[in-house]
Amino acid sequence: MKLEESIYPYFPEAEELPFYLSGIGGSEYQGHISRPEGYDRHQILYCAGGRGVLKTDIFSSEISVGKCFYLPKNIPHEYYPLSGIWDIRWITFDGRGCDDILSRLNMDKPAVVDISDDTDMEDIFDKMISSQREDILYCGFTCSGLVYQYILAFHRQMNAEVGSARSRKLSVLLPALRYIYDHFGEDIPMTFLAELIGVTPQHFCRLFREALGMRPTDYLLSRRIEEAARLIRETDLPLYEIAAKCGFGDASYFSTVFKKHEGIPPAAYRKSVKNTNS
């Protein structure tokens, strides 16, 4: 559906609502927009055809069919077409509860998302257009709820993309994760794990942090403590033997690390397990 229209609703009560639609529209021939000071409303824009470029202080990105970009208010930005046709659909919005909700959704920075399925967002967008055209008395209230739905639909797509990227990183790391799981009691150089998946040690550590939110050494330590806790619960092995089996050469260091992770020293942990089972 082609759209050559810009609507800027007049709704005096709008600023009292948690969300309100301040503008909606689209053009098959989106022009060059440059806003060094940003715009005073939040924006979500969707590319339905052609190619263009978005530039912010944080990144520059090509915007082609199926890409959606979000611009928080007052963020400097510029966007312009790379082809004769650059079909952009947009909404601008704000509201009394808007900034708080966007903060809770971690939408405080510009973002570009590949929309895998635009059905929900397109449906909500069309409802906002129809409401503005046909429902003069209640369109402000109707679109308040629709703006919130549109934000959540975009956020779901953003999370889906992040989850997909994380899955790809985890699949690359899988051989190293399996090795750590099986050989936690051994001395495991990070260089060896990096070689296992064919990357440099620096890239390995970066991948690990991006996929799991921790350093490889912290992950190895957690695996060792996990196994130590199991052995304490299920066997009568002396604590120094458990420490050695789990890769801790020093029993005193093992006790310190165990307490940090579990909240109590190994001896107290064993006693609490026995008391629970008796």
ZAMARGU-4260 file (C-alpha; in steps of 0.2 Angstrom, whole numbers, plus 5000, padded with zeros to 4 digits):
<rodrens>
0) 5000/5000/5000 | 5007/5017/4995 | 5006/5031/5007 | 5008/5049/5003 | 5002/5058/5018
5) 5008/5067/5034 | 4995/5069/5049 | 4999/5079/5064 | 4984/5077/5076 | 4977/5091/5085
10) 4972/5084/5102 | 4973/5097/5117 | 4972/5083/5130 | 4986/5073/5122 | 5000/5078/5134
15) 4990/5072/5149 | 4990/5054/5142 | 5004/5041/5146 | 5007/5040/5127 | 5001/5051/5112
20) 5003/5051/5094 | 5011/5067/5088 | 5013/5063/5070 | 5011/5049/5057 | 5013/5047/5039
25) 5024/5041/5025 | 5031/5045/5008 | 5038/5034/4993 | 5050/5048/4990 | 5057/5051/5008
30) 5069/5066/5007 | 5085/5071/5016 | 5082/5075/5034 | 5096/5083/5045 | 5093/5087/5063
35) 5109/5092/5072 | 5099/5095/5088 | 5088/5080/5086 | 5069/5080/5086 | 5058/5084/5101
40) 5048/5068/5100 | 5052/5050/5099 | 5052/5042/5082 | 5050/5024/5074 | 5052/5023/5055
45) 5050/5008/5044 | 5057/5006/5026 | 5045/4998/5014 | 5055/5001/4998 | 5071/5007/4992
50) 5087/5011/5001 | 5094/5025/5012 | 5106/5029/5026 | 5104/5034/5044 | 5118/5043/5053
55) 5118/5046/5072 | 5132/5051/5084 | 5133/5032/5088 | 5133/5023/5072 | 5129/5024/5053
60) 5118/5011/5045 | 5111/5007/5028 | 5092/5006/5029 | 5084/4995/5016 | 5067/4986/5014
65) 5062/4977/5030 | 5073/4988/5042 | 5065/4998/5056 | 5074/5012/5065 | 5071/5020/5082
70) 5076/5038/5086 | 5074/5044/5104 | 5069/5062/5106 | 5083/5075/5106 | 5096/5063/5098
75) 5106/5071/5084 | 5103/5062/5067 | 5102/5063/5049 | 5095/5051/5035 | 5094/5052/5017
80) 5089/5041/5001 | 5102/5031/4991 | 5089/5027/4978 | 5075/5037/4968 | 5062/5028/4979
85) 5064/5027/4997 | 5048/5022/5005 | 5047/5027/5023 | 5033/5025/5035 | 5035/5035/5052
90) 5027/5039/5068 | 5032/5052/5081 | 5026/5051/5099 | 5028/5056/5117 | 5018/5056/5133
95) 5018/5058/5152 | 5023/5040/5154 | 5033/5038/5138 | 5051/5041/5144 | 5049/5030/5159
100) 5042/5015/5149 | 5056/5017/5136 | 5069/5018/5149 | 5062/5001/5157 | 5063/4994/5139
105) 5081/4999/5137 | 5076/5010/5123 | 5087/5025/5127 | 5098/5024/5112 | 5095/5024/5093
110) 5092/5007/5086 | 5091/4998/5069 | 5081/4982/5068 | 5078/4969/5054 | 5059/4966/5055
115) 5057/4947/5052 | 5038/4948/5052 | 5030/4966/5050 | 5012/4959/5051 | 5009/4966/5069
120) 5017/4983/5066 | 5009/4986/5050 | 4992/4981/5057 | 4994/4994/5072 | 5001/5007/5060
125) 4985/5005/5048 | 4974/5006/5063 | 4982/5023/5068 | 4980/5030/5051 | 4962/5024/5050
130) 4958/5031/5067 | 4965/5048/5062 | 4955/5048/5047 | 4938/5042/5053 | 4937/5044/5072
135) 4938/5062/5075 | 4931/5062/5093 | 4941/5048/5100 | 4956/5046/5089 | 4968/5054/5102
140) 4963/5041/5115 | 4962/5026/5103 | 4980/5030/5096 | 4987/5032/5114 | 4984/5013/5116
145) 4990/5010/5099 | 5006/5019/5101 | 5010/5009/5116 | 5006/4993/5106 | 5017/4999/5092
150) 5032/5002/5104 | 5030/4984/5111 | 5029/4977/5094 | 5045/4985/5089 | 5053/4980/5106
155) 5049/4962/5103 | 5057/4963/5086 | 5072/4971/5093 | 5074/4957/5107 | 5071/4943/5093
160) 5086/4950/5084 | 5097/4951/5099 | 5092/4933/5104 | 5096/4927/5086 | 5113/4936/5087
165) 5117/4928/5104 | 5112/4911/5098 | 5124/4913/5083 | 5138/4917/5096 | 5134/4903/5107
170) 5135/4891/5092 | 5152/4897/5088 | 5157/4895/5107 | 5149/4878/5109 | 5166/4867/5107
175) 5174/4878/5120 | 5159/4877/5132 | 5159/4858/5130 | 5177/4857/5134 | 5176/4867/5149
180) 5161/4857/5155 | 5171/4840/5153 | 5188/4846/5158 | 5184/4859/5172 | 5197/4850/5184
185) 5211/4853/5172 | 5222/4868/5169 | 5214/4876/5153 | 5223/4890/5145 | 5212/4903/5136
190) 5223/4902/5121 | 5219/4883/5119 | 5200/4887/5120 | 5202/4901/5107 | 5212/4889/5095
195) 5198/4876/5098 | 5185/4888/5089 | 5198/4896/5077 | 5199/4914/5084 | 5211/4925/5093
200) 5211/4925/5112 | 5205/4943/5112 | 5191/4939/5100 | 5187/4923/5110 | 5185/4934/5126
205) 5174/4947/5117 | 5163/4933/5110 | 5161/4925/5127 | 5156/4942/5136 | 5144/4946/5122
210) 5135/4929/5123 | 5136/4925/5141 | 5139/4941/5150 | 5155/4935/5159 | 5173/4932/5156
215) 5179/4914/5151 | 5188/4912/5168 | 5173/4917/5178 | 5163/4904/5168 | 5176/4890/5172
220) 5176/4895/5190 | 5157/4894/5191 | 5158/4876/5183 | 5171/4871/5196 | 5161/4877/5210
225) 5145/4869/5203 | 5154/4852/5203 | 5162/4855/5220 | 5145/4858/5228 | 5138/4842/5220
230) 5153/4832/5227 | 5150/4839/5244 | 5132/4835/5244 | 5133/4817/5236 | 5150/4810/5243
235) 5160/4810/5259 | 5176/4814/5250 | 5188/4826/5261 | 5186/4844/5256 | 5205/4845/5250
240) 5201/4830/5238 | 5186/4839/5231 | 5196/4855/5229 | 5210/4845/5219 | 5197/4836/5208
245) 5189/4853/5204 | 5204/4861/5198 | 5209/4871/5214 | 5227/4867/5219 | 5225/4876/5236
250) 5212/4871/5248 | 5212/4888/5257 | 5209/4897/5240 | 5195/4884/5236 | 5186/4888/5253
255) 5187/4907/5249 | 5180/4905/5232 | 5167/4893/5237 | 5161/4905/5251 | 5160/4919/5238
260) 5149/4910/5227 | 5138/4900/5239 | 5138/4912/5254 | 5145/4899/5266 | 5162/4890/5267
265) 5162/4872/5261 | 5162/4864/5278 | 5147/4874/5283 | 5139/4869/5267 | 5142/4850/5270
270) 5135/4852/5287 | 5119/4861/5281 | 5116/4848/5268 | 5118/4834/5282 | 5106/4843/5293
275) 5093/4845/5279 | 5094/4826/5275 | 5093/4820/5293
</rodrens>
